[in-house]
Amino acid sequence: MTEQFYDSLSDKYEFIFRDGFDATSKRQGELFAALIEQQLGRRERVRVLDAACGIGTQALGLAAQGFSVHACDLSSAAVRKAREKAEAAQLAIEFSVDDMRRLSTQSDNFFDVVIAIDNCVPHLLSEDEIEVAFAAMFAKLAADGICVVSVRDYVNENIHDGRIRAYRPTVAENGDKMMMFQVWTPVVFDEREISRAEHYETALYSVRHGASDAPRTTVETAVYFAIHLDRLIYLMEKVGFANVSCDTDAFYQPVVLGTKCSN
């Protein structure tokens, strides 16, 4: 279901960004480059694996900052879009289609940094699945490498409120106006337990309006696990990460960091 969600969104996802893809990628590349340099003490000869790259927002931003980047995603359509963007920007990035729970296309003990940014980890719908993904990320890191994950703060996000979460309208290259917004619905197996739901379905609506056309609306849906930050930290520590911390100021989402310490 997650793969289909992002396959369908691959040609529309960039319209989520208020300032457009290029400016957003540049800004986030600079932000995470500074964070990586702060953690590792260098930015030269740093190998980065983006374990859920989507259309390449962070992968392209970090490659533009001089990092050696490998990037993968479960969605083949998103990877294709990211590759097109990298080629257009003349950035050398190794792309592959892969699942963050396996990362089977990537070498073990190789990367200095593994990232999974923008709330992709909560697409995994249980703590067991998240633990498997963190173990895969841990395996790909070289000694003293770091894992960087950003997620929503579900302690302060009410999945029951039913409100519309709207993005600022943007304009496509052909002049069409684009508006996108989300509606969240709790997912439960027993109606009596709805107030304690840990999962929710996101319905992401895209409205496209050309100058001479009637508005066209599409909707894609996906389910998320509203896991709390303290449980993510616990799961990272469980698979072997040390010095796990959470930075709530660096990015628009909390950033959880852990280190694969050398023995």
Stockholm file with secondary structure:
# STOCKHOLM 1.0

chainA/1-263         MTEQFYDSLSDKYEFIFRDGFDATSKRQGELFAALIEQQLGRRERVRVLDAACGIGTQALGLAAQGFSVHACDLSSAAVRKAREKAEAAQLAIEFSVDDMRRLSTQSDNFFDVVIAIDNCVPHLLSEDEIEVAFAAMFAKLAADGICVVSVRDYVNENIHDGRIRAYRPTVAENGDKMMMFQVWTPVVFDEREISRAEHYETALYSVRHGASDAPRTTVETAVYFAIHLDRLIYLMEKVGFANVSCDTDAFYQPVVLGTKCSN
#=GR chainA/1-263 SS CHHHHHHHHTTTGGGGCTTCHHHHHHHHHHHHHHHHHHHHSCCTTCEEEETTCTTTHHHHHHHHTTCEEEEEESCHHHHHHHHHHHHHTTCCEEEEECCTTTCTTSCTTCEEEEEECSSCGGGSCSHHHHHHHHHHHHHHEEEEEEEEEECCCTTSCCTTSCCEEECCCEECTTSCEEEEEEEEEEECSSGGGGGGCCEEEEEEEEEEECTTSCCEEEEEEEEEECCCHHHHHHHHHHTTCEEEEEESSSSSSCEEEEEECCC
#=GC SS_cons         CHHHHHHHHTTTGGGGCTTCHHHHHHHHHHHHHHHHHHHHSCCTTCEEEETTCTTTHHHHHHHHTTCEEEEEESCHHHHHHHHHHHHHTTCCEEEEECCTTTCTTSCTTCEEEEEECSSCGGGSCSHHHHHHHHHHHHHHEEEEEEEEEECCCTTSCCTTSCCEEECCCEECTTSCEEEEEEEEEEECSSGGGGGGCCEEEEEEEEEEECTTSCCEEEEEEEEEECCCHHHHHHHHHHTTCEEEEEESSSSSSCEEEEEECCC
//
